[in-house]
Amino acid sequence: MAPSGPGSVRRRCRRVLYWIPVVFITLLLGWSYYAYAIQLCIVSMEDIGEQVVCLIAYHLLFAMFVWSYWKTIFTLPMNPSKEFHLSYAEKELLEREPRGEAHQEVLRRAAKDLPIYTRTMSGAIRYCDRCQLIKPDRCHHCSVCDKVNNCVGFSNYKFFLLFLAYSLLYCLFIAATDLQYFIKFWTNGLPDTQAKFHIMFLFFAAAMFSVSLSSLFGYHCWLVSKNKSTLEAFRSPVFRHGTDKNGFSLGFSKNMRQVFGDEEKYWLLPIFSSLGDGCSFPTCLVNQDPEQPSTPAGLNSTSKNPENHQFPAKPLRESQSHLLTDSQSWTEGSTNLGKDKAGMSNPALTMENET
């Protein structure tokens, strides 16, 4: 067994700190269940009909809240597929070449067949020195996980959004149904039992979290509508032709479907239905990247709409490609191109941290 050093101690400390919010939310959720279901509904409510309705609605929201939260924290982040890792020979070339044009030339050759469009601020290929791989678009090295993936990203971003939505509904429902008993507390209309204090603190907690969650949920709804990650909202992605803050946006409807999928019956359930493989994303590039081949795998069809938006040259999975075949954004010819493309078989995490 290798001796533990300062790095190992830091990683363990980070893991402990990572679980503190989880423990806090779990304890808070457990107390809220006791305070609402037991102290408010069973002890304080006198009307049987009101008890039944409130308990049924509460348990439905509670179950969806817990389910989406569970999926958010226990869905493993994805790693870039093997196509993005350098070969042994390419790694040796990088080690021999100093930082500069020669170094970039090695990376350009390695990335020529990869579905990547973004660059660094200086226009260089995005490369992770610690993991020794070419970064897929919208992917960053996560300091918490200590590898190129993220705690909230492509694999669980839908679950995170549903967690915010159901936690907001959970708090709003508690605050709305607890309000009349909260008022009775201040007008001395409640029996002098411990239930009155649970009712008071329950309303304060629900109202306080409703305000903060509504802001956070609204912000992430805006991010989804614009097809932005948290980092992209503050720092626009850089493409070969320059910075483009709307480079990944395909329009409101397509942006929503990219996260929630095509089947509406799964939208409100914490079941993975996002489109794509996480390795490649359709873009609205105005200028074709001259470093990339004009068509993948020897195909010679190029699609343009009246606004001269070009179809991405790199292969996308079929579920991603069909986002680009709508007549509102792309011409009908792009459908044939999407059918002939072979997508990446291995998933990769490609969205930045959202927390």
SULHUSUL-V133258 format. One record per residue. N is the residue number from 0. RES is the residue in one small letter. SS is DSSP state (H for helix, E for strand, L for the rest). BURIAL is + if it has 24 or more other ideal C-beta (glycine too) atoms within 12 Angstrom, else -. Layout:
# SULHUSUL-V133258
n->[N & N]
res->[RES & RES]
ss->[SS & SS]
burial->[BURIAL & BURIAL]
This chain:
# SULHUSUL-V133258
n->[0 & 1 & 2 & 3 & 4 & 5 & 6 & 7 & 8 & 9 & 10 & 11 & 12 & 13 & 14 & 15 & 16 & 17 & 18 & 19 & 20 & 21 & 22 & 23 & 24 & 25 & 26 & 27 & 28 & 29 & 30 & 31 & 32 & 33 & 34 & 35 & 36 & 37 & 38 & 39 & 40 & 41 & 42 & 43 & 44 & 45 & 46 & 47 & 48 & 49 & 50 & 51 & 52 & 53 & 54 & 55 & 56 & 57 & 58 & 59 & 60 & 61 & 62 & 63 & 64 & 65 & 66 & 67 & 68 & 69 & 70 & 71 & 72 & 73 & 74 & 75 & 76 & 77 & 78 & 79 & 80 & 81 & 82 & 83 & 84 & 85 & 86 & 87 & 88 & 89 & 90 & 91 & 92 & 93 & 94 & 95 & 96 & 97 & 98 & 99 & 100 & 101 & 102 & 103 & 104 & 105 & 106 & 107 & 108 & 109 & 110 & 111 & 112 & 113 & 114 & 115 & 116 & 117 & 118 & 119 & 120 & 121 & 122 & 123 & 124 & 125 & 126 & 127 & 128 & 129 & 130 & 131 & 132 & 133 & 134 & 135 & 136 & 137 & 138 & 139 & 140 & 141 & 142 & 143 & 144 & 145 & 146 & 147 & 148 & 149 & 150 & 151 & 152 & 153 & 154 & 155 & 156 & 157 & 158 & 159 & 160 & 161 & 162 & 163 & 164 & 165 & 166 & 167 & 168 & 169 & 170 & 171 & 172 & 173 & 174 & 175 & 176 & 177 & 178 & 179 & 180 & 181 & 182 & 183 & 184 & 185 & 186 & 187 & 188 & 189 & 190 & 191 & 192 & 193 & 194 & 195 & 196 & 197 & 198 & 199 & 200 & 201 & 202 & 203 & 204 & 205 & 206 & 207 & 208 & 209 & 210 & 211 & 212 & 213 & 214 & 215 & 216 & 217 & 218 & 219 & 220 & 221 & 222 & 223 & 224 & 225 & 226 & 227 & 228 & 229 & 230 & 231 & 232 & 233 & 234 & 235 & 236 & 237 & 238 & 239 & 240 & 241 & 242 & 243 & 244 & 245 & 246 & 247 & 248 & 249 & 250 & 251 & 252 & 253 & 254 & 255 & 256 & 257 & 258 & 259 & 260 & 261 & 262 & 263 & 264 & 265 & 266 & 267 & 268 & 269 & 270 & 271 & 272 & 273 & 274 & 275 & 276 & 277 & 278 & 279 & 280 & 281 & 282 & 283 & 284 & 285 & 286 & 287 & 288 & 289 & 290 & 291 & 292 & 293 & 294 & 295 & 296 & 297 & 298 & 299 & 300 & 301 & 302 & 303 & 304 & 305 & 306 & 307 & 308 & 309 & 310 & 311 & 312 & 313 & 314 & 315 & 316 & 317 & 318 & 319 & 320 & 321 & 322 & 323 & 324 & 325 & 326 & 327 & 328 & 329 & 330 & 331 & 332 & 333 & 334 & 335 & 336 & 337 & 338 & 339 & 340 & 341 & 342 & 343 & 344 & 345 & 346 & 347 & 348 & 349 & 350 & 351 & 352 & 353 & 354]
res->[m & a & p & s & g & p & g & s & v & r & r & r & c & r & r & v & l & y & w & i & p & v & v & f & i & t & l & l & l & g & w & s & y & y & a & y & a & i & q & l & c & i & v & s & m & e & d & i & g & e & q & v & v & c & l & i & a & y & h & l & l & f & a & m & f & v & w & s & y & w & k & t & i & f & t & l & p & m & n & p & s & k & e & f & h & l & s & y & a & e & k & e & l & l & e & r & e & p & r & g & e & a & h & q & e & v & l & r & r & a & a & k & d & l & p & i & y & t & r & t & m & s & g & a & i & r & y & c & d & r & c & q & l & i & k & p & d & r & c & h & h & c & s & v & c & d & k & v & n & n & c & v & g & f & s & n & y & k & f & f & l & l & f & l & a & y & s & l & l & y & c & l & f & i & a & a & t & d & l & q & y & f & i & k & f & w & t & n & g & l & p & d & t & q & a & k & f & h & i & m & f & l & f & f & a & a & a & m & f & s & v & s & l & s & s & l & f & g & y & h & c & w & l & v & s & k & n & k & s & t & l & e & a & f & r & s & p & v & f & r & h & g & t & d & k & n & g & f & s & l & g & f & s & k & n & m & r & q & v & f & g & d & e & e & k & y & w & l & l & p & i & f & s & s & l & g & d & g & c & s & f & p & t & c & l & v & n & q & d & p & e & q & p & s & t & p & a & g & l & n & s & t & s & k & n & p & e & n & h & q & f & p & a & k & p & l & r & e & s & q & s & h & l & l & t & d & s & q & s & w & t & e & g & s & t & n & l & g & k & d & k & a & g & m & s & n & p & a & l & t & m & e & n & e & t]
ss->[L & L & L & L & L & H & H & H & H & H & H & H & H & H & H & H & H & H & H & H & H & H & H & H & H & H & H & H & H & H & H & H & H & H & H & H & H & H & H & H & H & H & H & H & L & L & L & H & H & H & H & H & H & H & H & H & H & H & H & H & H & H & H & H & H & H & H & H & H & H & H & H & H & H & L & L & L & L & L & L & L & H & H & H & E & L & L & H & H & H & H & H & H & H & H & H & L & L & L & L & H & H & H & H & H & H & H & H & H & H & H & L & L & L & L & L & L & E & E & L & L & L & L & L & L & L & E & E & L & L & L & L & E & E & L & L & L & L & L & L & L & E & L & L & L & L & E & L & L & L & L & L & L & L & L & L & H & H & H & H & H & H & H & H & H & H & H & H & H & H & H & H & H & H & H & H & H & H & H & H & H & H & H & H & H & H & L & L & L & L & L & L & L & L & H & H & H & H & H & H & H & H & H & H & H & H & H & H & H & H & H & H & H & H & H & H & H & H & H & H & H & H & H & H & H & H & L & L & L & H & H & H & H & H & L & L & L & E & E & L & L & E & E & L & L & L & L & L & L & L & L & H & H & H & H & H & H & H & H & H & L & L & L & H & H & H & L & L & L & L & L & L & L & L & L & L & L & L & L & L & L & L & L & L & L & L & L & L & L & L & L & L & L & L & L & H & H & H & L & L & L & L & L & E & L & L & L & L & L & E & L & L & L & L & L & L & L & H & H & H & H & H & H & H & L & L & L & L & L & L & L & L & L & H & H & H & H & H & H & H & L & L & L & L & L & L & L & L & L & L & L & L & L & L & L]
burial->[- & - & - & - & - & - & - & - & - & - & - & - & - & - & - & - & - & - & - & - & - & - & - & - & + & - & - & + & + & - & - & + & + & - & + & + & + & - & + & + & + & - & - & + & + & - & - & - & - & - & - & - & - & + & + & - & + & + & - & - & + & + & - & + & + & + & + & + & + & - & + & + & + & - & + & - & + & + & + & + & + & - & + & + & + & + & - & - & - & + & - & - & - & + & - & - & - & - & - & - & - & - & - & + & - & + & + & + & - & + & + & - & - & + & + & + & + & + & + & - & - & - & - & + & + & + & + & + & - & - & + & + & + & + & + & + & + & + & + & + & + & + & - & + & + & - & + & + & + & + & + & + & + & + & + & + & + & + & + & + & + & + & + & + & + & + & + & + & + & + & + & + & + & + & + & - & + & + & - & - & + & + & - & - & + & - & - & - & - & + & - & - & - & - & + & + & - & + & + & + & + & + & + & - & + & + & + & - & + & + & - & - & + & - & - & + & + & - & - & + & + & - & + & + & + & + & + & + & + & + & + & + & + & - & - & - & + & + & + & + & - & - & - & + & - & - & + & + & + & + & + & - & - & + & + & + & + & + & + & + & + & - & - & - & - & - & - & - & - & + & - & + & + & + & + & + & + & + & + & + & + & + & + & + & + & - & - & + & + & - & + & + & - & - & - & + & - & - & - & - & + & - & + & - & - & - & - & - & + & + & + & + & + & + & + & + & + & + & + & + & + & + & + & + & + & - & - & - & + & + & + & - & - & + & - & - & + & + & - & - & + & - & + & + & - & - & + & + & + & + & + & + & + & + & +]
